[in-house]
Amino acid sequence: MIESVLLKRLSPRTRKEDGKLDLLKFATPGLKLGTLALIAALFAPVPQAQATDCGDSAQAGVDWQDCRKRNLMLDGSDLSDSKLSGTDFSSTDLRHTKLMNSNLSKSALARAMLDESHAPDANFEKALGYRTSFVNADLSNANFLKSEMQRANFTGANLTNANFEKSELGRVNFSDADLNGTDFRYSNLARADFRTAKFETPIDFTGTYLYQTRFEGVDLSKAIGIQQWQIDLACGNDSTKLPSGITAPASWPCAADEAL
């Protein structure tokens, strides 16, 4: 609208041949510099946001949001600080990969391999995994909120201060994992294996479902949020240490077939 009014007021020589304004020619005495600057800003081209390019090579800061990256060999890649939300990494080899500070929320990780990956502070919120392998991975401060990681393998992983709140963790293996400060509130840990897991600081099991969860030989004395009904569902033995006020059920130790 402003442009059409100005075109009418200006002489023909102040217009471009295509009828567009040539702002460099109509700085007339009646047009203040401030007004001219405003008009220039209004009609300046707006830069377009860079779109996701699924063809970009693996590199730090890459934007692969919602891309299909299945069955690839990305062993040792640097994907730190990357946008990987919704990316399909099913059956992809991500071993030894750098993923620190990367966003993998809602990503698909079924049967993906992230062994010995370096992913502190990575975001796995609502990620979907099945038999995903995180053996010896650094996942300190990682966010797995509302993720689904059934049968995942976290053996030997660094999970200090990781957040698994409201996650599906059925039959997950936490053997030898460092779980200091890990949050399991309201998660499903049915048949998960915590034998030989390491935690010397409190772990929060508030509202957690512990059906047939393996705690044989585990020191739970510093765990918080555990109630008697949860322990009654779990598996332990004479070497299992329980929080004050919680007693071992008569069903311990679980039969071998029950703990499978």
KEKE-3310 file (N, C-alpha, C; in steps of 0.2 Angstrom, whole numbers, plus 5000, padded with zeros to 4 digits):
npx = (5004:5009:5019:5012:5006:5017:5023:5013:5016:5029:5040:5041:5054:5059:5055:5057:5059:5051:5041:5043:5049:5063:5073:5084:5083:5073:5075:5069:5068:5056:5055:5059:5074:5072:5059:5062:5071:5063:5054:5063:5066:5054:5052:5063:5071:5066:5076:5076:5072:5084:5081:5079:5091:5092:5102:5114:5130:5137:5140:5146:5133:5123:5108:5096:5083:5068:5073:5077:5087:5092:5099:5113:5131:5138:5148:5159:5156:5155:5142:5138:5129:5118:5103:5092:5079:5066:5072:5075:5084:5085:5092:5105:5122:5129:5140:5154:5151:5150:5138:5135:5125:5116:5099:5089:5076:5060:5066:5069:5076:5077:5085:5097:5114:5123:5135:5148:5147:5147:5138:5134:5122:5113:5097:5085:5071:5055:5060:5060:5065:5071:5078:5090:5107:5117:5130:5143:5142:5143:5131:5129:5119:5109:5093:5080:5066:5050:5053:5054:5061:5062:5070:5083:5101:5111:5123:5137:5136:5138:5127:5124:5115:5105:5089:5075:5062:5045:5046:5047:5054:5055:5063:5076:5094:5104:5116:5132:5131:5133:5123:5122:5112:5102:5085:5071:5057:5040:5042:5042:5049:5048:5055:5068:5086:5096:5107:5123:5124:5129:5127:5129:5124:5107:5094:5079:5064:5051:5034:5037:5036:5040:5039:5046:5058:5076:5085:5095:5108:5110:5112:5100:5098:5100:5091:5076:5059:5054:5041:5033:5025:5030:5043:5038:5034:5046:5062:5074:5087:5096:5107:5103:5101:5089:5079:5076:5063:5057:5054:5061:5051:5042:5043:5055:5071:5067:5060:5069:5063:5053:5061:5065)
npy = (4994:5006:5007:5009:5021:5029:5027:5034:5047:5050:5055:5048:5045:5041:5029:5011:5001:4990:4995:4994:5001:5012:5015:5022:5033:5041:5050:5063:5081:5082:5070:5062:5056:5046:5041:5036:5026:5017:5013:5006:4996:4989:4984:4976:4961:4946:4935:4917:4903:4891:4875:4858:4847:4831:4825:4830:4827:4817:4827:4838:4848:4845:4845:4834:4832:4822:4814:4800:4788:4774:4758:4762:4765:4773:4773:4781:4794:4812:4819:4829:4842:4842:4842:4830:4826:4816:4808:4793:4781:4767:4751:4756:4759:4767:4767:4773:4786:4804:4813:4823:4835:4834:4833:4821:4818:4809:4801:4786:4772:4758:4743:4750:4753:4760:4759:4763:4776:4794:4804:4814:4825:4823:4823:4812:4812:4804:4795:4781:4765:4748:4734:4742:4746:4752:4750:4753:4767:4785:4793:4803:4814:4813:4815:4804:4805:4799:4790:4775:4760:4746:4731:4736:4738:4743:4740:4743:4757:4775:4783:4793:4804:4804:4805:4795:4796:4791:4782:4768:4753:4739:4724:4729:4730:4734:4731:4733:4746:4764:4772:4783:4795:4794:4795:4787:4788:4784:4775:4760:4746:4733:4717:4721:4722:4724:4719:4720:4733:4750:4761:4774:4785:4792:4785:4788:4779:4782:4777:4768:4754:4738:4724:4708:4713:4713:4712:4706:4704:4718:4734:4743:4752:4766:4770:4780:4783:4770:4758:4745:4737:4738:4731:4719:4714:4713:4705:4698:4693:4686:4694:4706:4723:4733:4748:4757:4751:4743:4727:4710:4700:4685:4677:4678:4670:4673:4661:4653:4653:4663:4674:4676)
npz = (5000:5004:4995:4983:4984:4985:4972:4965:4968:4965:4952:4935:4932:4944:4946:4943:4928:4929:4937:4950:4966:4966:4978:4980:4972:4976:4986:4991:4995:5003:5009:5023:5030:5040:5037:5024:5028:5035:5025:5017:5026:5027:5014:5012:5007:5015:5024:5021:5032:5035:5028:5034:5028:5022:5016:5020:5025:5039:5053:5066:5073:5063:5054:5055:5056:5057:5047:5037:5042:5042:5045:5043:5043:5054:5063:5075:5071:5072:5079:5088:5096:5088:5077:5079:5081:5079:5070:5061:5066:5066:5068:5065:5065:5078:5086:5096:5093:5094:5103:5111:5119:5109:5101:5102:5103:5102:5092:5082:5088:5087:5089:5086:5088:5100:5107:5118:5114:5115:5124:5134:5142:5131:5123:5124:5125:5124:5115:5104:5107:5105:5110:5109:5110:5122:5128:5139:5136:5138:5146:5154:5163:5154:5145:5146:5147:5147:5137:5127:5130:5129:5133:5131:5132:5144:5149:5159:5157:5159:5168:5177:5185:5175:5168:5169:5170:5170:5160:5148:5153:5152:5155:5153:5154:5166:5171:5180:5177:5180:5191:5199:5206:5197:5190:5192:5193:5192:5182:5171:5176:5175:5176:5174:5175:5188:5194:5200:5197:5199:5212:5224:5229:5233:5224:5215:5216:5216:5214:5205:5194:5199:5195:5196:5195:5195:5209:5216:5227:5227:5234:5241:5251:5251:5242:5237:5239:5238:5241:5252:5244:5231:5233:5236:5224:5217:5214:5224:5236:5250:5251:5247:5251:5260:5261:5276:5286:5276:5272:5267:5256:5258:5247:5241:5237:5220:5209:5196:5183:5185:5185:5172)
capx = (5000:5014:5023:5008:5005:5023:5023:5009:5018:5035:5040:5042:5061:5061:5053:5061:5055:5046:5035:5045:5052:5070:5073:5090:5082:5068:5077:5067:5068:5050:5054:5064:5078:5069:5054:5065:5074:5057:5051:5068:5066:5048:5052:5069:5069:5066:5080:5072:5075:5087:5077:5082:5094:5093:5107:5120:5135:5137:5145:5143:5128:5119:5100:5093:5076:5063:5076:5077:5095:5091:5104:5119:5137:5140:5153:5164:5155:5154:5135:5137:5125:5115:5096:5090:5073:5062:5076:5075:5091:5084:5097:5111:5128:5132:5145:5159:5148:5149:5131:5134:5120:5111:5092:5086:5069:5056:5070:5068:5082:5076:5091:5103:5120:5127:5140:5154:5145:5149:5132:5132:5117:5109:5090:5081:5064:5050:5063:5058:5070:5069:5085:5095:5113:5121:5135:5149:5141:5143:5125:5128:5114:5105:5086:5076:5059:5044:5056:5052:5068:5061:5076:5089:5106:5114:5128:5143:5135:5138:5120:5124:5110:5101:5082:5071:5055:5039:5049:5045:5061:5054:5068:5082:5099:5108:5122:5138:5130:5134:5117:5121:5108:5097:5078:5067:5050:5034:5044:5040:5055:5047:5060:5074:5091:5100:5113:5130:5124:5133:5124:5131:5119:5100:5090:5072:5060:5044:5029:5040:5033:5046:5038:5051:5065:5081:5089:5099:5115:5110:5111:5095:5097:5099:5085:5071:5052:5052:5037:5033:5021:5035:5048:5035:5034:5053:5066:5080:5090:5098:5112:5099:5100:5083:5079:5074:5056:5055:5056:5061:5045:5044:5044:5062:5073:5062:5061:5073:5058:5050:5065:5067)
capy = (5000:5012:5007:5011:5028:5033:5027:5039:5054:5051:5056:5042:5043:5038:5022:5006:5000:4985:4998:4994:5007:5012:5019:5026:5039:5046:5054:5070:5085:5081:5063:5062:5050:5041:5038:5032:5020:5013:5010:5001:4990:4986:4980:4972:4953:4942:4928:4911:4899:4885:4869:4852:4843:4825:4823:4832:4822:4817:4832:4842:4853:4844:4845:4828:4831:4818:4811:4792:4786:4767:4753:4765:4764:4780:4772:4786:4801:4818:4822:4833:4848:4841:4842:4824:4825:4812:4804:4786:4777:4760:4747:4760:4758:4773:4766:4778:4792:4810:4815:4827:4840:4833:4832:4815:4817:4806:4797:4779:4769:4751:4739:4754:4752:4766:4756:4768:4783:4800:4808:4818:4830:4822:4823:4806:4812:4801:4791:4774:4760:4741:4730:4746:4744:4758:4747:4757:4773:4790:4796:4807:4820:4813:4815:4799:4806:4796:4786:4768:4757:4739:4726:4740:4736:4749:4737:4747:4764:4780:4786:4797:4810:4803:4805:4790:4797:4789:4778:4760:4750:4732:4719:4733:4727:4740:4728:4737:4754:4769:4775:4788:4801:4792:4796:4782:4790:4782:4771:4753:4742:4726:4712:4725:4719:4729:4716:4723:4741:4754:4767:4775:4791:4790:4784:4789:4774:4783:4775:4764:4747:4733:4717:4704:4717:4709:4716:4701:4707:4725:4738:4748:4755:4773:4772:4783:4782:4763:4756:4738:4734:4737:4726:4712:4712:4712:4699:4699:4688:4687:4699:4713:4728:4737:4754:4756:4750:4739:4720:4706:4696:4678:4675:4679:4672:4671:4655:4655:4654:4669:4680:4677)
capz = (5000:5005:4989:4978:4986:4983:4965:4962:4970:4962:4944:4931:4932:4950:4946:4939:4922:4931:4941:4957:4969:4967:4984:4980:4968:4978:4993:4989:5001:5006:5012:5028:5030:5044:5033:5019:5031:5037:5019:5015:5030:5025:5008:5011:5007:5022:5024:5023:5037:5032:5029:5035:5022:5024:5012:5023:5028:5046:5055:5071:5072:5057:5055:5051:5059:5054:5042:5037:5043:5045:5043:5041:5047:5057:5069:5076:5068:5077:5078:5093:5095:5081:5078:5077:5083:5075:5065:5061:5066:5067:5066:5063:5069:5080:5091:5097:5090:5098:5103:5117:5118:5103:5102:5099:5105:5097:5087:5082:5089:5088:5087:5085:5092:5103:5112:5119:5112:5120:5124:5140:5141:5126:5124:5121:5127:5120:5109:5104:5106:5106:5110:5108:5114:5125:5132:5140:5133:5142:5145:5160:5163:5148:5147:5143:5149:5143:5132:5127:5129:5131:5132:5129:5135:5147:5153:5160:5154:5164:5168:5182:5185:5170:5169:5165:5173:5166:5154:5148:5153:5153:5153:5152:5157:5169:5175:5180:5175:5185:5192:5204:5205:5191:5192:5189:5195:5188:5176:5171:5176:5175:5174:5172:5179:5192:5198:5199:5195:5204:5215:5231:5231:5232:5217:5216:5213:5218:5210:5199:5194:5200:5194:5194:5194:5198:5214:5219:5229:5226:5240:5240:5257:5250:5237:5240:5236:5238:5246:5253:5238:5226:5234:5236:5217:5214:5215:5228:5240:5257:5250:5245:5257:5259:5265:5283:5286:5271:5273:5261:5256:5259:5240:5239:5230:5215:5205:5190:5178:5186:5184:5165)
cpx = (5004:5017:5019:5007:5012:5024:5019:5012:5025:5035:5042:5050:5064:5059:5057:5056:5050:5040:5037:5049:5060:5072:5079:5089:5077:5069:5076:5067:5062:5050:5060:5068:5075:5064:5057:5068:5069:5055:5056:5067:5059:5048:5059:5067:5070:5070:5076:5076:5078:5083:5082:5085:5096:5099:5114:5124:5135:5142:5142:5138:5123:5112:5097:5086:5071:5066:5076:5085:5095:5097:5111:5125:5140:5145:5158:5163:5154:5147:5133:5133:5121:5107:5094:5084:5069:5065:5076:5082:5090:5089:5104:5116:5131:5137:5151:5157:5148:5142:5130:5130:5116:5104:5090:5079:5064:5059:5068:5075:5082:5082:5097:5108:5124:5132:5146:5153:5146:5143:5130:5127:5113:5102:5087:5074:5059:5054:5060:5063:5068:5076:5090:5101:5117:5127:5141:5148:5141:5136:5123:5123:5109:5097:5082:5068:5054:5047:5053:5058:5067:5067:5082:5094:5111:5120:5134:5142:5135:5131:5119:5119:5106:5093:5078:5064:5050:5041:5047:5052:5060:5060:5075:5088:5104:5114:5128:5137:5131:5127:5116:5117:5103:5090:5074:5059:5045:5036:5042:5047:5054:5052:5067:5079:5096:5106:5119:5130:5127:5129:5125:5127:5112:5098:5083:5068:5053:5039:5031:5037:5039:5044:5043:5058:5070:5086:5094:5106:5115:5109:5106:5094:5097:5094:5080:5064:5050:5047:5036:5030:5026:5040:5044:5034:5041:5056:5073:5082:5092:5104:5109:5098:5094:5083:5075:5066:5053:5058:5056:5055:5047:5045:5051:5066:5068:5065:5065:5068:5055:5054:5067:5064)
cpy = (5006:5013:5010:5019:5032:5033:5033:5046:5055:5052:5049:5040:5041:5031:5017:5004:4995:4988:4997:5000:5007:5017:5024:5032:5044:5049:5061:5074:5084:5074:5063:5055:5044:5037:5033:5025:5015:5009:5004:4995:4986:4981:4976:4965:4950:4936:4922:4907:4893:4879:4863:4849:4836:4822:4826:4827:4823:4822:4835:4847:4851:4844:4840:4827:4828:4815:4803:4790:4779:4763:4757:4764:4771:4779:4778:4793:4806:4821:4826:4840:4848:4841:4835:4822:4821:4808:4797:4783:4770:4756:4750:4759:4765:4773:4771:4785:4798:4813:4820:4833:4840:4832:4826:4813:4814:4802:4790:4776:4761:4747:4743:4752:4758:4764:4761:4774:4788:4805:4811:4824:4829:4821:4817:4806:4809:4797:4784:4769:4753:4737:4735:4745:4751:4755:4752:4764:4778:4794:4800:4813:4819:4812:4809:4800:4803:4792:4779:4764:4750:4735:4730:4737:4742:4746:4742:4755:4769:4784:4790:4803:4810:4803:4800:4791:4795:4786:4771:4757:4743:4728:4723:4730:4733:4737:4732:4744:4758:4773:4780:4794:4800:4793:4791:4783:4788:4778:4764:4749:4735:4721:4715:4722:4724:4726:4719:4730:4745:4761:4768:4781:4789:4790:4784:4784:4776:4781:4770:4756:4742:4726:4713:4707:4714:4714:4711:4704:4714:4729:4744:4752:4763:4775:4775:4782:4775:4761:4748:4735:4733:4732:4719:4710:4710:4706:4701:4693:4690:4693:4706:4717:4732:4743:4753:4756:4745:4732:4715:4701:4689:4674:4675:4672:4670:4665:4657:4656:4661:4675:4681:4683)
cpz = (5000:4998:4983:4978:4983:4976:4962:4963:4966:4954:4941:4932:4939:4951:4942:4933:4924:4935:4949:4960:4968:4972:4984:4976:4971:4985:4992:4996:5006:5010:5017:5028:5034:5041:5028:5022:5033:5031:5017:5019:5028:5019:5007:5011:5014:5021:5025:5028:5033:5033:5030:5028:5024:5021:5015:5026:5036:5049:5062:5069:5066:5059:5051:5054:5055:5048:5043:5037:5045:5041:5040:5045:5048:5062:5069:5073:5074:5075:5084:5092:5089:5083:5075:5079:5078:5070:5066:5060:5067:5064:5063:5068:5071:5086:5090:5094:5096:5097:5109:5115:5112:5105:5098:5101:5100:5091:5088:5083:5090:5085:5085:5090:5094:5108:5112:5116:5117:5120:5130:5138:5135:5128:5120:5123:5122:5114:5110:5102:5108:5105:5108:5113:5116:5129:5132:5137:5139:5141:5152:5159:5157:5150:5143:5145:5145:5137:5132:5125:5131:5128:5129:5134:5137:5151:5153:5158:5160:5163:5174:5181:5178:5172:5165:5168:5168:5159:5154:5147:5155:5151:5151:5156:5160:5173:5174:5178:5181:5186:5197:5202:5199:5194:5188:5191:5190:5182:5177:5171:5177:5172:5172:5177:5181:5195:5195:5197:5201:5206:5222:5233:5229:5225:5219:5212:5215:5212:5204:5200:5194:5199:5192:5192:5198:5202:5218:5221:5228:5233:5239:5246:5256:5245:5241:5236:5236:5243:5246:5247:5232:5227:5234:5229:5214:5216:5219:5232:5246:5256:5248:5251:5255:5263:5272:5282:5281:5272:5267:5262:5256:5252:5238:5241:5225:5211:5199:5184:5178:5184:5177:5162)
residu = (MET:ILE:GLU:SER:VAL:LEU:LEU:LYS:ARG:LEU:SER:PRO:ARG:THR:ARG:LYS:GLU:ASP:GLY:LYS:LEU:ASP:LEU:LEU:LYS:PHE:ALA:THR:PRO:GLY:LEU:LYS:LEU:GLY:THR:LEU:ALA:LEU:ILE:ALA:ALA:LEU:PHE:ALA:PRO:VAL:PRO:GLN:ALA:GLN:ALA:THR:ASP:CYS:GLY:ASP:SER:ALA:GLN:ALA:GLY:VAL:ASP:TRP:GLN:ASP:CYS:ARG:LYS:ARG:ASN:LEU:MET:LEU:ASP:GLY:SER:ASP:LEU:SER:ASP:SER:LYS:LEU:SER:GLY:THR:ASP:PHE:SER:SER:THR:ASP:LEU:ARG:HIS:THR:LYS:LEU:MET:ASN:SER:ASN:LEU:SER:LYS:SER:ALA:LEU:ALA:ARG:ALA:MET:LEU:ASP:GLU:SER:HIS:ALA:PRO:ASP:ALA:ASN:PHE:GLU:LYS:ALA:LEU:GLY:TYR:ARG:THR:SER:PHE:VAL:ASN:ALA:ASP:LEU:SER:ASN:ALA:ASN:PHE:LEU:LYS:SER:GLU:MET:GLN:ARG:ALA:ASN:PHE:THR:GLY:ALA:ASN:LEU:THR:ASN:ALA:ASN:PHE:GLU:LYS:SER:GLU:LEU:GLY:ARG:VAL:ASN:PHE:SER:ASP:ALA:ASP:LEU:ASN:GLY:THR:ASP:PHE:ARG:TYR:SER:ASN:LEU:ALA:ARG:ALA:ASP:PHE:ARG:THR:ALA:LYS:PHE:GLU:THR:PRO:ILE:ASP:PHE:THR:GLY:THR:TYR:LEU:TYR:GLN:THR:ARG:PHE:GLU:GLY:VAL:ASP:LEU:SER:LYS:ALA:ILE:GLY:ILE:GLN:GLN:TRP:GLN:ILE:ASP:LEU:ALA:CYS:GLY:ASN:ASP:SER:THR:LYS:LEU:PRO:SER:GLY:ILE:THR:ALA:PRO:ALA:SER:TRP:PRO:CYS:ALA:ALA:ASP:GLU:ALA:LEU)
# end
